[in-house]
Amino acid sequence: MDMFNKYLYQVSSSVSQTVSQLSGVLPGNPVTREYESSIHIASAGPGLLWKVYKGMKRSTKQEASIFVFEKRQLEKWNKNDRELVLQSLRYGVQQLTKIRHPQVLTVQHALEESRESIAFATEPIFASLANILGETTNMPQPANLSDYKLFDIEIKYGLLQISEGLQFLHNDVKLLHRNISPETIVVNASGVWKLFGLDFCVHNVNPPNQTVNFPFQSFSPTLPNVCQPNLNYSAPECILSENHSTSSDMFALGMLIYTLYSTSKQSLFPIKELHQYKARAQQLKNMNLSTLQCIPSDLKDFVKLLLSVGPDIRPDAHQFIKIPFFDDVGVKTLTYLDSLLQWDNLQKSQFYKGLPDALSKLPHRVKLQRVLACLVRDLGQPTMVPFILPSIFDIVKECTVDEYKIYVLPHLKPLMKLSDPIQILLLMLQNMELLLKLTPAEDVQQHVLPMLYRGLDSDSSQIHELCLSVLPTFAGLLDHANVKNSLLPRIKKLCLSTSTLSVRVNCLLCIGKLLEHLDKWLVLDEVLPFLPQIPSREPAVLMGIIGIYKIAMNHKKLGISKEIIATRILPFLMPLCIENGLTLAQFGAITSLIKDMFNAVETEHRTKLEQLNSVKKEQDILKSTMPSTIQSFNSLDLNSSPPKPVALEPPKQYGQQDIFGSFQKLEPQKVPVTPKNLPYNLLSDFENKNLNSIAANANFAPNYQPLLQPNTTNYRPQGTQPLINNWSDFDSLLGAPQSTRSSKGTPINRMTNGASNNNNEDLLDFLN
């Protein structure tokens, strides 16, 4: 199969060049109206004159092969020979178009002719047998199939197919091929060997009730070689006695067998000129079995009979088909596959059941090209699909990703949409690991996941369990929307509604395996609230729940918070400890999880409280250790020289209300108090508070509490006398009338706030 893929790669590398060449040949040919051609893939026919292009029918998109003969190739012959070559090619295609048989190449579009070319369309082919054996005339370079190796089963079954085709031509059509050779045998895209090149075929001219008679056409050395049968594969009687029969085709078949098995890939005793044939006939007459050493032992005797000089002793096509050489398991398997169309469904189902055992004896390329092509024909019948899928999956096991995408996946996509019979989905799920390994991610999203969703919605518990077991393998391919909207709702619904314990447990196991791929908030919002809703308390179910909680708690991406553990999970888990059906191990698992969760809550909350207490202590310590400083005059921007004493104005008569009224007129936080506003003898220790802050708190309302401690020593500069030594003197200086004083004659320095008589200090002590 590697060589097959290598060949396709080499051919595809020359696509652009081939298309440009073909565009100059086919535009005027009517075949292009119905078929679209692409790459040049092979050559076939006498002299390999036909170039074969890969094509597709425009209307149905059905694959095809387009055979093109470019008339410019005629330039190497003279004018008379050119017409003979064209006539020979036209005749061969016309005869091919009339015949319908599985071993004869099928023509899809009859021959069309234009000024530049003649062309026709057939079923898709891979290459001619000559191309496979290394002849690359009219082939794109470097597409060389010389190292393309045919398996023994391919040769064996191919020879059987050619023999069946000859039997049909000889017995049913009464036609003599006359040119059996590697050039006139093509291998189609499914690996089937088919007859082609009827350019020199001869029909029976006698009535049906008489012995067949095939008119003979003599060989002429003056004719081009492409206008005559290949001498290397012509029977001796065709040259020496100028007559032929169906035995002549059998001689060509024997020579083809030798070519296929020989190391040189050439015919026995090859010749180039007609006059050399007499010597070759003598060599054939003296040939012994040692000459056929390359041929398998169980076929050697029959090949010797086919290559005998006398036509009478050669076996006919029907006899050759019956030889023991074809009694092979692989050959019989391929033969049955070809005849499936003639069987009913019961016979087909019996055959498909035993097919996987037979496939183990076939090479991978044969299974992929030949067997798969037969199997997919019955995939249109849903009732037959469960019998076919096991064989398809056996083939898939040996496929590469590219082979799977090209040959298998297009046929599996429609099957993934089928829900009946249920065995289809069952087989798909059983082989899901293989499908995921080879199926591209895009196709998994579009085809495989919807199939799993249908499986979860089905009524079969076996399907449910398979779906749940394979879903975790999709975890890396699931996006958030699919999980939230399609997957989790189905699993939760199935877990809550099912009556099968194993299905419920598998639902929990599936969720547990998916957890690490889910978003944290999806787990908190969708998964954890769902667990207490499960109506079952069987130990297996409880262990599934415990497993989910344990994963959610320990996984670093999820990390359930202490609030959720304390308020939601622990209240649910505690009653589970006293379930009577638990074993000691299960009881230990539940209690261990509860302890772990409680320890986690305790540790996390203790740490938080310790941090809060530490912060509070630090604040208290900071407040208690703040130093008490005295603001210096320099810091208050005062002059260095002592201020002059303040002259007191003559005493005025003030009432107590006037004094308080004057203080109440001050607006807090609007009139800033600065050192320049205050007399120097009114400054004191402000406990490291800035002056603006004091001003902001200086609300001299009657209920104001003094900020400073009483009896604070007045500050005065060194060498100066206090302006006021006794507040009683100050009180007398104010000269307040007797009528405005308190009834007890309380001096102003003893007046108290009306709101408090015992706790408030002397108002003027605030200024002290």
ABEGO torsion letter per residue (X at the ends): XAAAAAAAAAAAAAAAAAAAAAAAAAAABAAAAABBBBBBABBBEBGGABBBBBBBBAAAGBBBBBBBBBAAAAAABBAAAAAAAAAAAAAAAAAAAABBBAABBBBABBBBBBAABBBBBBBBBABBAAAAAGBABGBBOABBAAABBBBAAAAAAAAAAAAAAAAAAAAAAGBBAGABBAAABBBBAAGBBBBBGAAABBBBABBAABBBBBBBBBBBAABBAAABBBAAABBAAAAAAGBBBAAAAAAAAAAAAAAAABAAGBBBGBBABAAAAAAAAAAAAABBAAAAAABBAAAAAAAAAAABABAAABBBAAAAAABAAABBAAAAAAAAAAAAAABBAAAAAAAAAAAAAAAAABBAAAAAAAAAAAAAAAAABAAAAAAAAAAAAAAAAABBAAAAAAAAAAAAAAAAABAOBAAAAAAAAAAAAAAAAABBAAAAAAAAAAAAAAAAABABAAAAAAAAAAAAAAAAABBAAAAAAAAAAAAAAAAAABABAAAAAAAAAAAAAAAAABBAAAAAAAAAAAAAABABABAAAAAAAAAAAAAAAABAAAGBBAAAAAAAAAAAAAAAAABAABBAAAAAAAAAAAAAAAAAAAAAAAAAAAAAAAAAAAAAAAAAABBBBBBBAAAAGBBABBBBBBBBBBBBBBBAAAAAAAAAABBBGABBBBAAABBAAABBBAGGBBAAAAAAABBABAABBBABBBGBBBBBBBGBBBABABAAAAAAAAGBBAAABBAAGBBAAABBBAABAAABBBAAAAAX
